[in-house]
Amino acid sequence: MKPSTKIILAIAILLLYLFSIIAFSLSGVMALTISSVTTSPVEVAQGENTNVKIELDNDGDYDLNDVSVSLDLTNVPFAPYSSSSEVSFDELREGKTKTADFDLIALNTATAGIYKIPVHISYTDTNDDLRKTKDSLISITVNSKPVLGINVGENLLLKNSNNKLTVQIVNKGLSDIKFLEINLKPSAYYDILSQNSVYIGDIDSDDFDSAEFQVYFKSNAPGKIYLPVTVVYKDPTNKQYTEDFSIPVNVYTQKQAVDLGLMPQSRTSLYVGLIIVLVILYFVYRYFRKRNKMKGMNGGMWEWLNI
């Protein structure tokens, strides 16, 4: 055999050996995979439970023993509930699947959002009896449906008058809301003198904010009106919501407001009358004083009248 042929053969044997090692190593790494992860419910609210199922697939050529799946809950707002954070299987045969089932509870202090939870998997490959590990990540979404309360301020609303209408929005839910905008719809009973849309922005959980509108209520407005209001906002996962509200408000004439003690009675007419009387008395006084001087009388106005 020629030396060159021996060299080529040696290189080929070496490459084949290296390829077999790499293939063997890859087969060990890829023997166990996470084929699916499901959470129920898909989104969990603060203080509520969720079930997490992690499906493991042995797609290698050998059986696996002592399979262990654990969740690292150190830096996430979750805790085990009626189960452990670790699940073990005696074996996982070649080509088979098994599901690691976890029951978790979201802590009351959890902020709405998507949380990544580290998953640590270890097993023994029967092909080489070596203990192998695999690390991965799963995600769980903490979120709760927003709950809004809406009402009007204590402003006195009058017909045939320009009124400041204050609409207050309360976030009663467990999660913050953002990008909130409130729209006051038109009506045959009033004219909106200001912008009909007000952008508020973010409202934290258990907090409130308000929007102000300038509204002129017409004379044909009934005593109670239902204001049509639309609120648009997003939750922490950027899911958009649109809600329509019908807010009852009372509208009064000025006379009704005075009779009910909602506003003081206007004394303008009384003051005007007093001013008129004083002016008349002043001119009467001037008139009689002038007459007295013309007749050379030394008495006052009343003395002249007695002549």
JOVEN-V949983 format. One record per residue. N is the residue number from 1. SS is DSSP state (alpha for helix, beta for strand, coil for the rest). Layout:
n:N ss:SS
n:N ss:SS
//
This chain:
n:1 ss:coil
n:2 ss:coil
n:3 ss:alpha
n:4 ss:alpha
n:5 ss:alpha
n:6 ss:alpha
n:7 ss:alpha
n:8 ss:alpha
n:9 ss:alpha
n:10 ss:alpha
n:11 ss:alpha
n:12 ss:alpha
n:13 ss:alpha
n:14 ss:alpha
n:15 ss:alpha
n:16 ss:alpha
n:17 ss:alpha
n:18 ss:alpha
n:19 ss:alpha
n:20 ss:alpha
n:21 ss:alpha
n:22 ss:alpha
n:23 ss:alpha
n:24 ss:alpha
n:25 ss:alpha
n:26 ss:alpha
n:27 ss:alpha
n:28 ss:alpha
n:29 ss:alpha
n:30 ss:coil
n:31 ss:coil
n:32 ss:beta
n:33 ss:beta
n:34 ss:beta
n:35 ss:beta
n:36 ss:beta
n:37 ss:beta
n:38 ss:beta
n:39 ss:beta
n:40 ss:beta
n:41 ss:coil
n:42 ss:coil
n:43 ss:beta
n:44 ss:beta
n:45 ss:coil
n:46 ss:coil
n:47 ss:coil
n:48 ss:coil
n:49 ss:beta
n:50 ss:beta
n:51 ss:beta
n:52 ss:beta
n:53 ss:beta
n:54 ss:beta
n:55 ss:beta
n:56 ss:beta
n:57 ss:beta
n:58 ss:beta
n:59 ss:coil
n:60 ss:coil
n:61 ss:coil
n:62 ss:coil
n:63 ss:coil
n:64 ss:beta
n:65 ss:beta
n:66 ss:beta
n:67 ss:beta
n:68 ss:beta
n:69 ss:beta
n:70 ss:beta
n:71 ss:beta
n:72 ss:beta
n:73 ss:coil
n:74 ss:coil
n:75 ss:coil
n:76 ss:coil
n:77 ss:coil
n:78 ss:beta
n:79 ss:beta
n:80 ss:beta
n:81 ss:coil
n:82 ss:coil
n:83 ss:coil
n:84 ss:coil
n:85 ss:coil
n:86 ss:beta
n:87 ss:beta
n:88 ss:beta
n:89 ss:beta
n:90 ss:beta
n:91 ss:beta
n:92 ss:beta
n:93 ss:coil
n:94 ss:coil
n:95 ss:coil
n:96 ss:coil
n:97 ss:beta
n:98 ss:beta
n:99 ss:beta
n:100 ss:beta
n:101 ss:beta
n:102 ss:beta
n:103 ss:beta
n:104 ss:beta
n:105 ss:beta
n:106 ss:beta
n:107 ss:coil
n:108 ss:coil
n:109 ss:coil
n:110 ss:coil
n:111 ss:coil
n:112 ss:coil
n:113 ss:beta
n:114 ss:beta
n:115 ss:beta
n:116 ss:beta
n:117 ss:beta
n:118 ss:beta
n:119 ss:beta
n:120 ss:beta
n:121 ss:beta
n:122 ss:beta
n:123 ss:beta
n:124 ss:beta
n:125 ss:beta
n:126 ss:coil
n:127 ss:coil
n:128 ss:coil
n:129 ss:coil
n:130 ss:beta
n:131 ss:beta
n:132 ss:beta
n:133 ss:beta
n:134 ss:beta
n:135 ss:beta
n:136 ss:beta
n:137 ss:beta
n:138 ss:beta
n:139 ss:beta
n:140 ss:beta
n:141 ss:beta
n:142 ss:beta
n:143 ss:coil
n:144 ss:coil
n:145 ss:coil
n:146 ss:coil
n:147 ss:coil
n:148 ss:beta
n:149 ss:beta
n:150 ss:beta
n:151 ss:beta
n:152 ss:beta
n:153 ss:coil
n:154 ss:coil
n:155 ss:coil
n:156 ss:coil
n:157 ss:coil
n:158 ss:beta
n:159 ss:coil
n:160 ss:coil
n:161 ss:beta
n:162 ss:beta
n:163 ss:beta
n:164 ss:beta
n:165 ss:beta
n:166 ss:beta
n:167 ss:beta
n:168 ss:beta
n:169 ss:beta
n:170 ss:beta
n:171 ss:beta
n:172 ss:coil
n:173 ss:coil
n:174 ss:coil
n:175 ss:coil
n:176 ss:coil
n:177 ss:beta
n:178 ss:beta
n:179 ss:beta
n:180 ss:beta
n:181 ss:beta
n:182 ss:beta
n:183 ss:beta
n:184 ss:beta
n:185 ss:coil
n:186 ss:coil
n:187 ss:beta
n:188 ss:coil
n:189 ss:coil
n:190 ss:beta
n:191 ss:beta
n:192 ss:beta
n:193 ss:coil
n:194 ss:coil
n:195 ss:coil
n:196 ss:coil
n:197 ss:beta
n:198 ss:beta
n:199 ss:beta
n:200 ss:beta
n:201 ss:beta
n:202 ss:beta
n:203 ss:beta
n:204 ss:coil
n:205 ss:coil
n:206 ss:coil
n:207 ss:beta
n:208 ss:beta
n:209 ss:beta
n:210 ss:beta
n:211 ss:beta
n:212 ss:beta
n:213 ss:beta
n:214 ss:beta
n:215 ss:beta
n:216 ss:beta
n:217 ss:beta
n:218 ss:coil
n:219 ss:coil
n:220 ss:coil
n:221 ss:coil
n:222 ss:coil
n:223 ss:coil
n:224 ss:beta
n:225 ss:beta
n:226 ss:beta
n:227 ss:beta
n:228 ss:beta
n:229 ss:beta
n:230 ss:beta
n:231 ss:beta
n:232 ss:beta
n:233 ss:beta
n:234 ss:beta
n:235 ss:beta
n:236 ss:coil
n:237 ss:coil
n:238 ss:coil
n:239 ss:coil
n:240 ss:beta
n:241 ss:beta
n:242 ss:beta
n:243 ss:beta
n:244 ss:beta
n:245 ss:beta
n:246 ss:beta
n:247 ss:beta
n:248 ss:beta
n:249 ss:beta
n:250 ss:beta
n:251 ss:coil
n:252 ss:beta
n:253 ss:coil
n:254 ss:alpha
n:255 ss:alpha
n:256 ss:alpha
n:257 ss:alpha
n:258 ss:alpha
n:259 ss:alpha
n:260 ss:coil
n:261 ss:coil
n:262 ss:coil
n:263 ss:coil
n:264 ss:coil
n:265 ss:coil
n:266 ss:coil
n:267 ss:coil
n:268 ss:alpha
n:269 ss:alpha
n:270 ss:alpha
n:271 ss:alpha
n:272 ss:alpha
n:273 ss:alpha
n:274 ss:alpha
n:275 ss:alpha
n:276 ss:alpha
n:277 ss:alpha
n:278 ss:alpha
n:279 ss:alpha
n:280 ss:alpha
n:281 ss:alpha
n:282 ss:alpha
n:283 ss:alpha
n:284 ss:alpha
n:285 ss:alpha
n:286 ss:alpha
n:287 ss:alpha
n:288 ss:alpha
n:289 ss:alpha
n:290 ss:alpha
n:291 ss:alpha
n:292 ss:alpha
n:293 ss:alpha
n:294 ss:alpha
n:295 ss:coil
n:296 ss:coil
n:297 ss:coil
n:298 ss:coil
n:299 ss:coil
n:300 ss:coil
n:301 ss:alpha
n:302 ss:alpha
n:303 ss:alpha
n:304 ss:alpha
n:305 ss:alpha
n:306 ss:coil
n:307 ss:coil
//
